[in-house]
Amino acid sequence: MSDYNSYESPFCTRYASKEMQYVFSADKKFTTWRKLWVALARAEMKLGLPVTQKQVDELEAHIDDIDYKAAEEREKLVRHDVMSHVYAYGLACPNAKGIIHLGATSCYVGDNTDVIVMRDAMQIVRRKLINVLAQLSGFAVKYKDMPCLAYTHLQPAQLTTVGKRATLWANELLMDLDELDYRISSLKLLGSKGTTGTQASFMELFDGDTEKVKELEKMIAEEMGFDAVVPVSGQTYSRKADAQILSTLGGIAQSAMKFANDMRILQNFKEMEEPFEKNQIGSSAMPYKRNPMRCERITALARYVMIDTLNPAFTAGTQWFERTLDDSANKRISVAEGFLAVDAILNIMLNVTADLVVYPNVVRQRVMRELPFMASENIMMDAVKKGGDRQALHEKLRQYAMEAGKHVKEEGLENNLIELVLNDPDFGLNADELNAILKPENFTGRSSQQVEEFVRDCIKPVLDANKDILGETAELSV
């Protein structure tokens, strides 16, 4: 069969990294099932059930050599994925096949694996998010002193600096990191809860010994790298966990979209650009164009993630009593694709933030076109100091501003407000004095200090605590 005549997910062919794809792969899923069966058998052996070390060793020796064909053929017959893999595992482990899955229900392997997969996926997201923060904070420090126009309502308002604006992007990602860290730290394994969460099967196995049933869960959790299991459950862990984790991913998508949209606008202003490669084609029809294709892709994928957060939310709300199975088909798509999309977003952000392009002359030019309007109050105050009438000067500046605005908007000419003030003797200001007032650095407030404080107090502690994962490079396939 050709590789080109059936659907392939763009997450696999264009967007997500190989490592994130592996986390949601069949190999990861079914080897984790087997690790959970090993952990269960080992704990049951230690707690006195008729499971031998030889059986545990046999199971452990065959974690990775999965006979997928045997499992698939068995599933066609029995229509049950877990029991099909129990069968295939038993073929590889004939001495241990009788004790595989002892006392457990399907969700023992299914749900515990889902928790493990989400934990591992969140660690990948975390590593990439921290590296994006490192690159953005470096950019912020580099450009902390460069004045640029700041906007409210997408209209020029006052001045900020290029670096200060970057801290706005970084701060939202830092908020996302805090949320992600909470989700990772609070994630718990389902454990061995049984068919309806009562652990009745394990109480039967251990002759009603509650302490052994509780110890069984503790031992499994420790072997799988968790310090706790959920305190109570039905057959499954609460699907609110999926909804909360996807909501966290949605928050990252929101921050990424904000960054990407700002960049797309700045690229239109010609103040900043995303990287543009030497042989890159910006448009098939217009050779001169440099489309912000990376940031557009961030926006597109972020939109997908934000909508995807509704899937686990509805799933969590429609679980009946101790469990239903309407979660499975939706969950295996929505959770995986949420992670794959955020992974892709962060890959692109790593690429973009590693080489953001700034055009200082354009930035300065755009500042100087608007600065005379913003400097009106400063001009008035300096004129009053030289003996001018505050009220009369205020009225003149209002009229001159309107005239200059007409000059710019209706006639397409340069802002001539300063020229009007210079030619009015009532202001008593010469060209040197006006130029001193119009120094952009005088209008950026504490922008530079805010960058320094933010990076020092908020970003540096994070980077210092995560030195072992810094240096991530972008895996950008398209």
C-alpha positions in Angstrom: 0.0 0.0 0.0 1.2 3.5 -0.8 2.1 5.9 2.0 0.1 8.6 0.3 -3.4 7.1 0.0 -4.6 7.3 3.6 -5.1 10.0 6.2 -2.1 11.0 8.3 -2.3 13.4 11.2 -0.4 16.7 10.5 0.7 16.5 14.1 2.9 13.6 13.1 3.9 14.7 9.6 4.4 18.5 10.1 4.1 19.8 13.6 4.9 17.8 16.8 8.3 16.6 17.8 9.4 13.0 17.7 9.7 12.8 21.5 6.2 14.0 22.0 4.9 11.6 19.4 6.7 8.8 21.2 4.9 9.6 24.5 1.6 9.0 22.8 2.8 6.0 20.8 1.7 2.4 21.0 5.1 1.4 22.2 4.9 3.8 25.1 1.4 2.8 26.0 1.8 -1.0 25.9 5.2 -1.1 27.5 3.8 1.0 30.3 0.9 -1.5 30.6 3.5 -4.2 31.0 5.5 -2.2 33.6 2.3 -1.8 35.6 1.6 -5.6 35.4 5.2 -6.2 36.7 4.7 -3.7 39.5 1.4 -5.3 40.4 2.9 -8.8 40.4 6.0 -7.7 42.4 3.8 -6.1 45.0 1.5 -9.0 45.3 4.5 -11.4 45.7 6.0 -9.2 48.5 2.6 -9.1 50.2 2.3 -12.9 50.3 0.2 -13.9 47.3 1.2 -16.9 45.3 3.4 -15.1 42.8 7.0 -16.1 42.5 10.2 -14.2 41.8 10.7 -16.3 38.7 7.3 -15.2 37.4 8.1 -11.5 38.1 11.5 -11.9 36.5 9.9 -13.4 33.4 7.4 -10.6 33.1 10.2 -8.0 33.5 12.3 -9.7 30.8 9.5 -9.3 28.2 8.4 -5.7 28.8 9.6 -4.5 25.4 9.1 -7.4 23.0 5.4 -6.9 22.3 3.9 -9.2 19.7 1.4 -6.6 18.2 0.2 -9.1 15.6 -0.8 -11.6 18.2 -2.6 -8.9 20.3 -4.4 -7.6 17.2 -5.6 -11.1 16.1 -6.8 -11.8 19.6 -8.7 -8.6 19.8 -10.6 -9.4 16.6 -11.7 -12.6 18.4 -12.5 -11.3 22.0 -13.2 -7.6 21.2 -11.3 -6.5 24.3 -8.0 -4.6 24.1 -6.7 -5.2 27.6 -7.4 -9.0 27.6 -5.8 -9.2 24.1 -2.6 -7.8 25.5 -2.8 -10.0 28.6 -3.0 -12.9 26.1 0.0 -11.7 24.0 2.1 -11.1 27.2 1.2 -14.6 28.3 2.5 -16.0 25.1 5.9 -14.4 25.9 5.7 -15.4 29.5 4.2 -18.9 29.8 5.3 -19.4 33.4 3.7 -16.1 34.5 0.6 -16.0 32.3 -1.7 -17.2 35.0 -0.9 -14.3 37.4 -0.9 -11.4 34.9 -3.5 -8.8 35.8 -4.4 -10.6 39.0 -7.2 -8.7 40.8 -7.1 -5.8 38.4 -9.6 -4.3 36.1 -8.9 -2.8 32.7 -8.5 0.7 34.1 -5.6 -0.5 36.2 -3.4 -0.4 33.1 -5.5 2.0 31.0 -5.9 4.8 33.5 -2.6 4.5 35.3 -0.9 4.6 31.9 -2.8 7.7 30.9 -1.7 9.4 34.1 1.9 8.4 33.4 1.7 9.5 29.8 0.3 12.9 30.8 3.0 13.4 33.4 5.8 12.6 30.9 4.2 14.9 28.3 3.9 17.7 30.8 7.6 17.4 31.5 8.4 17.9 27.8 6.1 20.9 27.7 7.7 22.3 30.8 11.2 22.0 29.4 10.3 23.8 26.2 8.3 26.4 28.0 11.3 27.2 30.3 13.6 27.5 27.3 11.2 29.9 25.5 11.2 32.0 28.7 15.0 32.0 28.7 15.1 33.2 25.1 12.4 35.9 25.6 14.0 37.2 28.8 17.4 37.5 27.0 15.7 39.4 24.3 14.0 41.7 26.9 17.3 42.5 28.5 19.0 43.2 25.2 16.3 45.7 24.2 15.3 47.0 27.6 16.4 50.6 26.7 15.0 50.9 23.2 12.0 53.2 23.1 9.0 52.2 21.0 5.4 53.1 20.7 3.0 51.5 23.2 -0.6 51.1 22.3 -4.1 51.1 23.8 -6.9 50.2 21.5 -4.2 49.6 18.9 -3.7 53.4 18.9 -0.4 55.0 19.9 -0.7 55.9 23.5 2.7 56.5 25.2 6.1 55.0 24.9 7.4 51.8 26.3 10.6 49.9 25.3 11.0 46.9 23.0 12.3 44.9 26.0 9.5 45.9 28.3 7.0 44.6 25.8 8.8 41.3 25.7 8.3 41.0 29.4 4.6 41.1 28.9 4.8 38.0 26.7 7.2 36.3 29.2 5.1 37.1 32.2 2.0 35.3 30.8 4.2 32.2 30.0 5.5 32.4 33.5 1.9 32.3 34.8 1.4 29.2 32.6 4.6 27.6 34.1 3.3 28.1 37.6 0.0 26.4 36.6 1.9 23.6 34.8 4.1 23.0 37.8 1.1 22.7 40.1 -0.5 20.2 37.7 2.6 18.1 37.7 3.1 18.2 41.4 -0.5 17.4 42.2 -0.9 14.6 39.7 -1.6 11.2 41.4 -1.7 7.7 40.1 -5.1 5.9 40.1 -3.6 2.9 41.8 -5.4 -0.4 42.2 -9.0 0.5 42.9 -10.9 -2.3 41.2 -14.0 -2.4 39.2 -16.1 0.2 41.0 -13.3 1.8 43.1 -14.0 -0.3 46.2 -11.0 -2.6 45.9 -13.3 -5.5 46.6 -11.2 -7.9 44.4 -8.1 -7.1 46.3 -9.9 -7.4 49.7 -10.8 -11.0 48.5 -7.2 -11.7 47.4 -5.8 -10.6 50.7 -8.5 -12.1 52.9 -9.9 -8.8 54.0 -6.5 -7.4 55.1 -7.0 -3.7 54.6 -3.5 -2.7 55.3 -2.1 -5.0 52.7 -4.6 -3.6 50.1 -3.4 -0.1 51.0 0.3 -1.1 50.9 -0.2 -2.7 47.5 -1.2 0.7 46.0 1.7 2.4 47.8 4.2 -0.1 46.4 2.9 0.2 42.8 2.9 4.0 43.0 6.5 4.1 44.2 7.6 1.8 41.4 5.9 4.0 38.8 7.5 7.2 40.2 4.5 8.6 42.2 4.3 9.5 45.8 0.6 9.1 46.1 -2.6 7.6 44.5 -6.0 9.3 44.3 -7.7 8.9 47.7 -11.0 7.8 46.2 -12.4 6.9 42.8 -14.8 4.9 40.8 -13.3 2.6 38.3 -11.4 5.5 36.7 -9.6 8.5 38.0 -11.8 11.6 37.9 -11.9 12.9 34.3 -11.6 16.4 35.9 -7.9 15.7 35.9 -7.9 15.6 32.1 -10.0 18.8 31.9 -7.6 20.6 34.3 -4.5 19.5 32.4 -6.0 20.5 29.1 -7.1 23.8 30.6 -3.4 24.4 31.5 -2.4 23.6 27.9 -5.1 26.0 26.8 -3.5 28.7 28.9 -0.2 28.2 27.2 -2.0 28.4 23.9 -3.5 31.7 24.9 -0.2 33.2 25.8 1.4 31.9 22.6 -1.4 33.4 20.5 -1.0 36.8 22.2 2.7 36.7 21.4 2.1 35.6 17.8 -0.6 38.2 17.1 1.6 41.0 18.5 4.4 39.8 16.3 2.2 39.7 13.2 1.2 43.3 13.8 4.7 44.4 14.5 5.8 42.7 11.3 3.1 44.7 9.5 4.6 47.9 11.1 8.0 46.7 9.9 9.4 47.2 13.4 10.1 43.5 14.1 10.1 40.2 12.2 10.2 36.5 12.9 13.2 34.8 11.3 13.2 34.6 7.5 15.6 32.0 6.0 17.9 32.7 3.1 16.0 30.5 0.6 12.6 30.9 2.1 9.7 31.9 -0.2 7.3 34.4 1.3 4.6 34.2 -1.3 4.0 32.2 -4.5 2.7 35.3 -6.3 4.6 38.2 -4.7 8.3 37.7 -4.5 8.9 40.7 -2.2 6.6 39.5 0.6 7.9 38.2 4.0 4.8 36.6 5.5 4.8 35.9 9.2 4.1 32.2 8.6 5.6 30.9 11.8 3.5 33.2 14.0 0.5 32.5 11.9 1.0 28.8 12.6 1.3 29.5 16.3 -2.1 31.3 16.1 -3.7 28.5 14.2 -2.5 25.7 16.5 -3.3 27.8 19.6 -6.9 28.2 18.4 -7.2 24.5 18.0 -5.9 23.9 21.6 -8.3 26.4 23.1 -11.3 24.8 21.4 -9.9 21.3 22.3 -10.2 22.1 26.1 -13.9 21.7 25.7 -13.6 18.0 25.0 -12.4 16.8 28.4 -14.6 19.4 30.1 -17.7 17.8 28.6 -16.3 14.3 29.2 -15.8 15.1 32.9 -19.3 16.3 33.2 -21.0 13.3 31.5 -19.4 10.4 33.5 -22.2 8.4 35.1 -21.7 7.2 38.6 -18.6 5.0 38.9 -17.8 5.1 35.1 -19.1 5.0 31.6 -17.1 4.3 28.4 -18.1 7.4 26.4 -14.8 9.0 27.6 -12.4 6.6 25.9 -12.7 7.5 22.2 -12.9 11.2 22.9 -10.1 11.2 25.5 -7.6 9.3 23.4 -7.9 11.9 20.7 -8.4 15.2 22.6 -5.7 14.7 25.3 -3.1 13.5 22.8 -3.8 16.2 20.2 -3.8 18.9 22.9 -0.3 17.9 23.9 0.9 17.4 20.4 -0.4 20.9 19.4 1.2 22.6 22.4 4.4 20.8 21.7 4.3 22.1 18.1 3.5 25.7 19.3 6.5 25.7 21.7 8.8 24.2 19.0 7.9 27.2 16.8 8.2 29.7 19.6 11.7 28.3 20.3 12.6 28.9 16.7 11.1 32.4 16.5 12.3 33.7 19.9 15.9 32.4 19.2 16.3 35.0 16.4 13.7 37.8 16.7 14.6 40.6 14.3 14.3 44.3 15.3 14.6 47.2 13.0 15.8 50.1 15.2 15.5 52.8 12.6 11.9 52.0 11.8 11.1 51.8 15.5 12.7 55.2 16.1 11.0 56.7 13.0 7.6 55.6 14.2 8.3 56.9 17.6 9.3 60.4 16.3 6.1 60.7 14.2 3.9 60.4 17.3 6.1 61.7 20.0 5.3 65.4 19.5 1.7 64.7 20.4 2.8 62.7 23.5 5.2 65.5 24.5 2.6 68.2 24.5 2.3 68.4 28.3 6.1 68.5 28.7 6.3 71.3 26.1 3.7 73.3 27.9 5.4 72.9 31.3 8.7 74.1 30.0 7.1 77.0 28.3 5.3 78.0 31.5 8.7 77.8 33.3 9.9 80.5 30.9 6.9 82.8 31.7 4.1 81.5 29.5 0.4 81.4 30.4 -0.5 77.8 31.1 -4.2 78.1 30.0 -3.4 80.0 26.8 -0.6 77.6 25.9 -2.9 74.6 26.6 -5.4 76.0 24.1 -2.8 76.7 21.5 -1.4 73.2 21.8 -4.9 71.7 21.4 -5.3 73.7 18.2 -1.9 72.9 16.9 -2.4 69.2 17.7 -5.6 69.2 15.6 -3.8 71.0 12.8 -0.9 68.6 12.9 -3.3 65.6 13.0 -5.0 67.0 9.8 -1.5 67.5 8.3 -0.7 63.8 8.8 -4.0 62.1 8.2 -5.7 64.2 5.5 -2.6 65.5 3.6 -0.3 62.5 4.2 2.6 64.8 5.4 4.9 64.5 8.4 3.8 65.6 11.9 4.5 69.4 12.0 3.4 70.1 15.6 7.0 71.0 16.7 7.4 73.3 13.8 4.2 75.2 14.8 5.4 75.5 18.4 8.9 76.6 17.3 7.4 79.4 15.2 5.1 80.6 18.1 6.9 83.2 20.3 4.4 82.6 23.1 6.2 79.3 23.9 9.6 80.9 24.0 11.4 77.6 23.2 14.2 77.2 20.7 15.1 74.2 18.6 17.7 72.8 21.0 15.2 73.1 23.9 12.5 71.3 21.9 14.9 68.6 20.8 15.9 68.0 24.4 12.2 67.6 25.3 11.6 65.2 22.5 14.3 62.7 23.5 12.3 59.4 23.5 14.2 57.9 26.4 12.6 60.6 28.6 9.1 59.1 28.0 9.6 55.4 28.8 9.1 55.7 32.5 10.5 52.8 34.5 10.5 50.4 31.5 14.2 49.6 31.7 14.2 49.1 35.4 11.0 47.0 35.2 12.7 44.6 32.7 15.7 44.3 35.0 13.6 43.7 38.1 11.3 41.2 36.3 14.2 39.1 34.9 16.1 39.3 38.2 13.2 38.5 40.5 10.9 36.3 38.4 12.8 34.7 35.5 16.3 34.1 36.9 15.2 32.0 39.9 13.4 29.7 37.4 16.4 29.5 35.1 18.8 28.9 38.0 16.6 26.1 39.3 16.4 24.4 35.9 19.9 24.7 34.5 19.9 21.0 33.6 17.1 21.5 31.0 18.3 24.8 29.4 19.5 24.8 25.9 16.5 23.3 24.1 16.6 23.8 20.4 13.6 24.1 18.1 12.6 21.0 16.1 10.9 22.7 13.2 10.0 20.5 10.4 8.2 23.0 8.2 
